[in-house]
Amino acid sequence: MQDSLISTLKPLVIKTCGGYEYFDYKEVIRFQAEGNNTLVYIINRDSPLRVLYNLSDIEQKHVHPVFFRCHRSHIVNLQHLVKFNDKSRQLVLAGEHIVPVSENYKGKLIDKTVKGL
């Protein structure tokens, strides 16, 4: 009984001011730093979810190959990547989210998304 419950829980647990919310990795489009908090953009939600962790905490607690830090203020889910504009250094994600890519992360992004194919 205990094992079947654990296998059905969603793997991403995020603490909010209202308690804990559970998600599958594929539901998260991106994380964006906002002061000491982080905004989480979720599929089929009109507004982002504010969580009580900073972006570095999110990066450490929710390590998963689909997440990629592309800027000091942004972590994206590469499963939602639609386009990378090399000239403007911007990612376009599902839902028309536009996210900057810093020069420091550009090479890592290309390695992970293009050279990894």
C-alpha positions as CSV (number, residue, x, y, z in Angstrom):
1,M,0.0,0.0,0.0
2,Q,2.8,2.5,1.0
3,D,4.8,1.7,-2.2
4,S,1.8,2.3,-4.5
5,L,1.1,5.6,-2.8
6,I,4.7,6.7,-3.3
7,S,4.7,5.7,-6.9
8,T,1.7,7.8,-7.7
9,L,2.9,11.0,-6.0
10,K,4.1,13.7,-8.4
11,P,7.9,14.1,-8.1
12,L,8.1,17.9,-7.8
13,V,7.0,19.3,-4.4
14,I,6.9,23.1,-4.1
15,K,6.3,25.0,-0.9
16,T,4.0,28.0,-1.2
17,C,2.5,30.3,1.4
18,G,-0.6,28.1,1.3
19,G,1.1,24.8,1.8
20,Y,2.7,22.3,-0.6
21,E,1.8,21.8,-4.3
22,Y,2.7,18.7,-6.3
23,F,3.7,18.7,-10.0
24,D,5.1,16.4,-12.7
25,Y,8.3,17.9,-14.2
26,K,6.6,18.3,-17.6
27,E,4.0,20.6,-16.1
28,V,6.6,23.3,-15.2
29,I,7.4,25.7,-18.0
30,R,10.0,27.8,-16.2
31,F,11.1,29.4,-12.9
32,Q,11.9,33.1,-12.5
33,A,13.6,34.8,-9.6
34,E,11.7,37.6,-7.9
35,G,13.7,38.8,-4.9
36,N,13.9,36.0,-2.3
37,N,11.0,34.2,-3.9
38,T,10.6,32.4,-7.2
39,L,7.7,32.5,-9.7
40,V,6.8,29.2,-11.2
41,Y,5.0,29.1,-14.5
42,I,2.8,26.1,-14.8
43,I,0.9,24.7,-17.8
44,N,-2.8,25.6,-17.8
45,R,-2.4,28.3,-15.1
46,D,-3.3,31.9,-15.8
47,S,-0.8,33.3,-13.3
48,P,2.5,32.1,-11.9
49,L,2.8,30.4,-8.6
50,R,4.9,32.2,-6.0
51,V,7.1,29.9,-4.0
52,L,9.1,30.5,-0.8
53,Y,12.5,29.5,-2.2
54,N,15.0,31.6,-4.1
55,L,16.1,30.4,-7.5
56,S,19.3,28.8,-6.1
57,D,17.3,26.8,-3.7
58,I,15.0,25.6,-6.6
59,E,18.1,24.7,-8.6
60,Q,19.6,22.6,-5.8
61,K,16.4,20.9,-4.6
62,H,14.9,20.2,-8.0
63,V,17.8,18.9,-10.0
64,H,16.5,17.2,-13.1
65,P,17.9,16.9,-16.6
66,V,14.9,18.8,-18.1
67,F,15.7,21.9,-16.1
68,F,18.4,24.3,-17.4
69,R,19.6,27.5,-15.8
70,C,19.9,29.9,-18.7
71,H,20.3,33.2,-16.8
72,R,20.9,34.3,-13.2
73,S,17.1,34.9,-13.0
74,H,15.7,32.0,-15.0
75,I,15.6,28.2,-15.1
76,V,13.7,26.7,-18.0
77,N,12.2,23.3,-18.7
78,L,13.8,22.2,-22.0
79,Q,10.8,20.1,-22.8
80,H,9.0,23.3,-23.5
81,L,11.7,24.8,-25.7
82,V,10.3,26.1,-29.1
83,K,13.1,28.3,-30.4
84,F,16.5,29.8,-29.5
85,N,17.2,33.1,-31.1
86,D,21.0,33.2,-31.2
87,K,21.2,36.8,-32.2
88,S,19.0,38.2,-29.4
89,R,20.0,35.4,-27.0
90,Q,16.4,34.6,-26.2
91,L,14.5,31.4,-25.7
92,V,10.9,31.0,-26.8
93,L,9.0,28.5,-24.7
94,A,5.5,27.0,-25.0
95,G,2.9,29.5,-24.2
96,E,5.0,32.3,-25.8
97,H,7.2,32.7,-22.8
98,I,10.3,34.7,-23.8
99,V,13.4,34.2,-21.6
100,P,16.9,35.8,-21.9
101,V,20.0,33.6,-22.1
102,S,23.1,35.1,-20.6
103,E,26.4,34.9,-22.5
104,N,27.8,32.6,-19.7
105,Y,25.1,30.0,-20.3
106,K,24.8,30.2,-24.1
107,G,27.5,27.6,-24.8
108,K,26.1,25.2,-22.3
109,L,22.6,25.6,-23.8
110,I,23.9,24.8,-27.3
111,D,25.9,21.8,-25.9
112,K,22.8,20.4,-24.1
113,T,20.2,21.0,-26.9
114,V,22.1,20.8,-30.2
115,K,25.3,18.8,-29.7
116,G,23.5,16.3,-27.5
117,L,21.3,15.2,-30.3
